[in-house]
Amino acid sequence: MVILFLFPFFFSIYYVLRKQVDKAFLNVYLPCTFLVPYYYAFRLPHMPVLSVGTSALIPIGISLLLRPKIRWKFRRMDALVVLFMVSFGLSEVLREANPKDGMLLWLGEFCEVFLAYIVGRQIIEPNLRLETVKRIIFLFVIQTPFALYEFRFGQNVWLNMAHKVFQLSDVAWFVQLRGGTARIATAFGDTILAGMLFMVAMALNYYLVQIYKLDKTRLGSKMNWLQKYRIPFFLLPIFLFMTNSRMPMACGLMCYLFLQIPRFRSIRTGAIVIVLTVSIGAGAVYAYFQHYTSVSEDKAADEAQTSAIYRKQLVEYYAPILEEGGWLGWGTLSHPSVPGLSSIDNDYMLVQLSQGKLGKYTFILIALESIFTLAMFATKFRSRESQFLLFSLMGALIGIFVSLSTVYLGEQVLQVVFLLIGWSQSLQDTNVAMGARAVSSMPEAKFRFKRVIA
C-alpha cells in the first residue's frame, strides 16, 4: 500500500513535463502538504525518507531552479538560505557520528527547505497569489468534520488509516488529552504543529476577507459563499483553540493584532500602536513567566506550570552543552541529551545543538530579514490589496518565529515557513505595477496642427 505514496511524485512530474508547473503546485503539492500527514512517507534505497508532500515538491522546485519562471533578482535572503544549508551540511558531515546518515539528513533538508524557498520565490507572485490563498483555505475548511470527530471522540482519522490501511507501524504519534478533551491535530501529526498551521491559515484568510470587501466577484462562487458567512474567519480560530497548544494560541492573538495595522489610516501610526501594544504585553508575559517558574517542579500547581518550568530548565541545563558544541554543533542524531530533558521544546536551542552557533545565528538572521523585508515593502506599497497580503504574511511569520521559542519546527511546518519566506521576498504591489504597464502601453500622443473653423 505504501507504493501509493509515490503517485503524487509522478503526478507532479507529469505536470512539470507539460510545462504546467502552476497546476503541479496547486493541484498536487498544496493538497499533499495540507491534507496528507507527514508520516505518510516512503524511503527508496540510498535515499532519505520523503513525505508525500515533499515528493510532490521535488519536481516543482528543481524545474524552477533550472528554468526560473521569473527573472531572478538577488536578495540578501538568498545568501542566508544558502548559508543555512551549508551550515547544516557541514554539521552533518563533520560532527555526525555516521556521516552517511548525516548526508541523507542534509539531502532531506535540502528538499524541504531550499526547494520550498525556491518555489515560494518563483511561482506565486503576482498571478497565483489569490488562487494559492484560496486553495490553502479550502484545504483547511474541508477538514472540519474530521477535526470535530477527533475533538469529540479522540480518534484521528489519518492516524487510524496509517495503522489499519497502510500498516505504518513506526508512527509513534498518538491523540493527546488535555483538560479532559482531545487535542486535535487533523492531518498535521502533532497538536503544536497543527496549532501553528491553523495560525498561518488565520492570517492568510484575513487577506481573503479584505478581497471580499473590496470586490466580491473575484473569489469565485464557493469562496464567496464561505466569506459571506465568515465561515473560515470563525472556524480557524476554533480549530486553533481545539489544539489546546498554549504558545500557538497566544501567538495567534499576537498575529491578529499585527493584521490590524493596515486598517489604520496611516500604516506608520498603526505599526507604532501595535508594536507598542505587543511589546508591553510581551514584557508583562515575561515577568509573569519568571515568577510562574520560580518554584521547584515538585511544587507546581498543575500541568501547565510543570510544562513552563520544564522549558526554563532546558535553557539552564543545556547551556554548557550548547557552548561546547561551538560553531558547528553536534549533529542532528549525535547531540547529547540531558537525562529527563530529552524533548527539546525550543527550536532555536535545537538548531544550535545540531548546527552550532553558525546555524542558530543564520536562522535568526533569516527570521529578522524576512520581517525587515516586509516592513520595507509596507513603506512602498500603495495597493490596499497588497498591503493586506503583506501584513498577513508578516503576522504569520512573526507568530511562528515567536512560537519557536517554546516549540520545535518540523514536519509540514518547516516547508510552509520557507515557502512563506520565499513568497515574502518576491511580493509585488500588483495594482501599481499593472497601472504602470497600462500607462506605458498606451500609444504615444501625436500633436498636429489642425484647422479651426470659428
N, C-alpha and C positions, 0 to 999 in steps of 0.2 A: 504493500500500500504506500510505502514511503516514496516509491517511484513517482507518485502523483505530484510530489513537491517539486519535481523538475519541470513540470508543464509551464509554470509562469516564465521560467528562463527561456524556453523555446518560443513562447508567445511573444516575449519581449524582443527576441532576435528576429522573429517574423516581421514585426512592425518596423524594426530598425532597418532591415534589408529592403523594405518597401519605402524607405525614407519617410516614415510616419512616426518619428520619434515622439511627437506630441501625444499620439494615441497610445504609444507604449507607456508613456508617463502617466496619463490619465486613466487608461483602461486596465493596465496591468500593475504598475508599480504602486500607485496610491491605494488601490483595493488590497493588494497583498500586504502593504505596510499597516494599514489601519483596520483591516478585518481579519488578518491571519496572524496568530501568535508567533512570536519569535522562536518559540521552542518547536514549532513545525519546521524542522530543519533536516538537512541531509549532509553527508560528507562523502565526496568522491576520493578515490585513492590519492594520497600525497597532496591533498588539498585541505584548506581549513573548513570547519563546519560553517555552512551557509544557510541562513534562514530563507524562507520563501521570498520575503521582501527583498533581501539582499541579492538573491539570484536574479530577480527581475530588474534590479538597479544596475547590475554589471554591464549588460549590453548598452543600456542608455548612456551611462557615464563614459564608457570607453568610446562610443561613437561621437559624443560631444567633445571629448578630449582630442580625438583625432581630426574631427571635422566640426569646429565650433559653429554654432548656429548664428551667433552674432560676433561681431568683431571684438577680439579680446582687448580689453583695456586694463592695464596692470593697476592693481591696488595693493596697499600695504597688507591687507588681509591675505592676499595670495601668498606672500612670502611667509606670513605667520603660520598658515595652514601647512605649507611645505615644511617649515621648521618643526612644527609639531609632529609631523610624520617622520622626519629624520630623527627627532628625539626618541620617538617610540622605537624606531628601528635600531638605533644604537643601544638602547637599554636592553632590548630583547636579544640582540646578537652578543653583546659583551657581558651582560650581567645575568642572563638567564642560565640556570643550571644545565638545561638542554637547549643549545642554540637552535636546533631544528624545530623544536616546539615554538621557540620564540619567533622564528621566521614565519611559521604558519599563523601565529597570532598577528604578526605585523601585516601579513597579506590580508587577513580578515579585516583588520583595522583600516587598511588602505581602501578596501571596497566600501566600508561603511562610513568612513569619514571623508576621505578625499573625493571619491566619486559622488557622494551625496552633495558635497560642496560644489563640485563642477556642475552638476545638474541644476542646483539652485541658482548658480551664476548665469547659466546659459539658456534655460528653457522657459522660464516663467514670464519674465518681463519682455515687453509690456502686454503682449496679446493674450497670454494664457493666465494672467493673474486672476481674473474673475472666475474663470472656469475651474482653476485649481482650488480656490477657496470654496466654491460651491460643492465641488466633488468631495472635499475633505469633510465639510459639514454634513452632507448626505450620508457619508460612511459612518459618522458618529450617530446620527439620528436613527439609522436603521438598526442599531444595536440596542435600542430601547427595550424591546421585550426580553432580550437576554439579560440585560442589566437588572431589570425588575425581578426576573426569575432568580437571578443569583442573589440579590439582596434579600428576597423573601425566603428562599429555600436553602441558601448556602451551597448551591450547586452551580459550577461554572460549565457551561455547555461546551466550550472549546477544550477545557481540561478533560471532561468526560470523553469527548471524541478522541482526544490524544491517547487515552488509556484503552478505550474499548474498540475503537475503529482502526487507529493507526498503530496500536501496540507500542507506543513510545514509553518504554519502561524507565527511561533515565530522566523523566521530567520530575524534578523534586518539588516544584511549587504546589501549594495547596490553598484552598479557600481559608482565609483567616477570619477570626471573630474578634470584635472589639465592642465593648459596651452592650453585649447581648445580641448584636446584629452582624451579619456578614459584611465584609469589606469587599466591594466589587472590584474586579479587575478587567472584566469582559475579555477583549482579545489581546490584552497587553501583559499578561503573565505576572504582574506584580501590582499591588494596590498603589504603591508610591509612584511607580512609573505611569500607571493609569491616571493618577491624580495630576501629574504634570502634563500629560497629553490632553486631558479634559480642559486644563487651564489654557493650553495653546488653542484649542478649539474655541473656547470662550472668546479669546482675543480676536481670532480671525472672523468669528461670526459678527463681532461688533462692526467690522468693515461692511459686511452684507447688510446689516441693519441700516447703515448710513446710505448705502446704494439704494435700498428700498425707499428711503425717504426722498432721495434725490430724483430717482427715476424708477418707477415701479415696473416698467416694461422690460428692463434689462436682465432680470433674474430668471426669466422663464416661468412657466406656469407652476411647476412643483415647488421651486424655492420661493416663488412669490407667495404661494399659499402658506408655506411654513413661516415666512416672515410676517405675513399678515396677522397671524395669530400668535406671533412671538414664541413659537414652539422651541426653536434652538436656544433662544435667549433665556428661557426659564429652565429648559431641560438640562443643558450642560452644567450649570451650577449645581443642580440637583445630583447629577452624576458625580461631580467633584465631591459633594458632601457625602455621598454614599460610599466613596472610597475610604472615608474616615482617616485620611492621611493629613496629619496636622499641618506640616510645613507647606505642602502644595495648597492646602485650603487657605492658609494665611497669605501665601504669595498670590493666590487667586484674587484676594481682596486688594492687594497692592497693585496687581496688574490692572484691575478695574479702575483704580484711581488714575493710573497713567493714561488709560483710554479716554479720560475726561479732558485731557489737555487741549485737543483740537476743538473742543466745544466752547472754549473761551474766545472772546472777541480778539484777543491778542495771544498768539502762541507763546510769546515770551512771558507774559503775565501768568498764563496757565501753567507753564513749566515751573516758574518760581513758586507758585502757590502749592502745586502738587509735590514738588521736591522738598519744600519745607515741611509739608504735612507728613510725608513719608519719613523724612529724617527725624522729626520729633518722635513719631511713632516708633521708629527703629531704636532710637535711644532709650525710650521707655521700656521697650521689649527687652533690650539687652540688660538694662538694670534689673528688671524683674527676673530674667533668666539667671543672672548671677546670684540673686537672693534665693531663687527657687531651687538651685542646685547646690546650695551651700551646706546642706545636710548630708549625712552619710547615706549610702544606698539602703541599708537595713532600716532606716527611719523614714523612708519615702512613704508618702500617704497613699499613692496609687500607682498604676502602671505608667501614667503619663509622666509623673515625676521621676520614676525609675529610668524611663527612656531618656529624659533630659539629662539626668546625672550620667548615664552611660556615654552620651555624646561628649560631655565635658571631660570624662575620664579618657576618652580616645585621644584628645589633644594632649593631655598631660603625659600619658604613658607611652605614646608613640613618638614623642618629641625627640628623644635620643636616637631612636631607630631612623627617623627621618633625617636627622643631621648626619648620621653615619653613612646614609645612602649617597650623600654627595650630590653631584650634578646629574648623574645618570640613574640613580636609584638602584633597586634590587631586581627588577624584572617582575612581570605580572604574576608568574607562577612561583617565583622563588623568594618573594619578600617575607621577612619574618612576621610572626603574629604574636601578640601578647595573649597569654592564656586567659580565657574568659572574655576577650575583646577581639574575637576573630572577625566579627562583622564590621567592616569599615563604612559607617554611615556618614561619610563626608568625602565627596568626590575629589575635592582639592587635595585632601590628605592621601587619598587612594592614588591619584595621579603622581604625587611626589614619591610615594612608596615605590611605584612601578617605574616611573620615568625620571625621578630625581627632581632637583631644583629647575633644571632646564625645561622639563616637561610642564611642571607646575606654573612657572612664570610665563611660559609661552601660552599656556591655556588661559591664564588670567589676562594676558595682553589681547588674546583673541576676543574674550568677553568684553573688555574695555573698548577695543577698536570697533566691535560691532555696534555698541551703543553710541560711540562717538560719531561714527559714520551716519547713523540715523539722525542724530542730533544736528549734524551739519546739513543733512537733507531738509530737516524741518525748517531751517532758516532760509532755504531757497525755494522749496516747493510752493506753488500758488494754487494748485488744484485742490479743492476740498476732498475729492475722492482720494487723491494720492496722499494727502495728509492723514486721513483716517487709516489708510492701509499702513502707512509709515508707523503710526503710533500703535496699531495692532501688533505689528512685528516687534516693536520696541517693548511693549508691555509683556508679550510672550517671552522674549529673550531675557528681560530683567527678572521676570518671575522664575524662570528656570535657573538662571545663574545664582540667584539668592537661595533657591531651594537646594542647590547642590552643596550648600554648607552643612546640610544635615541628611542628605540622601545621596545615592550614587547615580551615575549616568550610565545607563545600559540599555540593552535590547533596542526596541524601535526608537526610543528617545534619542539615542546617540545620532542616528541618521537624521531624524527630524530636526534636531538642533543645528547640525551643519547644513542641512537643506535650507533652513531659515536664515542662517548666517550668509550663505551664498546668495540667497534671494535678496537679502538686505543690501548687499554690495552692488546689486545691479538695478535697484529701483529707479524708475523714471517718472518724471512729472508729466504724465501722459497727455493731459488736456493741453498744457502749454506747448509740448512738443508737437502735437497734432496741429495746433493752431499755427505754429511756426512753419510747418510744412505746407499748410494750406495757403499761407500768405506767399511763400516762396514759389508755389506752383502756379500762381496767377500770372497771366500774360502781362508783359510789360506794357504800360500805357503808352500810346502813340499820340503825340500832340501835333496837329497840323493847323495851318491857317484855314479858316472857313469863312465863307462869305456870309455876312449877317444882313438880313433884309429887315429894315426898320418898318 
